[in-house]
């Protein structure tokens, strides 16, 4: 008769549960994988497939039982690590959202908003266009596969142990907010500069001819100039976004090393 002991059950759970929890939290936080348009069943299947593949490649370790107090602490730590690594890449896409919001504000299209189910809020049209373009480019560059590779490598940088992660990792996540706004502003600078020159020219024109209605001619001109500059910068924007994505993957490595400091 087939039987299994408590020790064998704990060893089986340790082999699969701990890495599976980190993978699931990563899938729930990482961009592209956490898209609300993807059904939850598909997300669960993807997380289980990655978790089984990663768990099978990990060496055997002496870890506490998942039901013990120490085991529950290790489970919570794996959730923090997986979500933190996913958020490190999410910062890059949030910077692109900031770029779209700044460009839309300068073009005068900030009032043209739609409900974005991903952010659960109102987002400008330009921000949605930039978000869709960046997501398609990320998939074209096999960024989703590189995310899975970074997740697998995180088990080498941060092995599953009962040792708590270093607080430097949380400080790095807090400092990443500065990266978010700085990167978004730098990406939006070409359009902002062009629209600033346009607004100065409109101000001079209005001063020279006060009878002109600035509100009647200003909005079509700024919108046209903004869209034209965006269209002209698209070929260059692709290579720039590739560098931004590389910065996101470097951020995952830096966060893992910050968590691993002892």
Secondary structure, 3 states (H helix, E strand, C coil): CCCCCHHHHHHHHHHHHHHHHHHHHHHHHCCCCCCCCCCHHHHHHHHHHHHHHHHHHCCCCCCCCCCCHHHHHHHHHHHHHHHHHHHHHHHHHHHHHHHHHHHHHHHCCCCCEEEECCCCEEEEHHHHHHHHHHHHHHHHCCHHHHHHHHHHHHHHHCCCCCCCCCCHHHHHHHHHHHHHHHHHHHHHHHHHHHHHHHHHHHHHHHHHCCCCCHHHHHHHHHHHHHHHHHHHHHHHHHHHHHHHHHHHHHHHHHHHHHHHCC
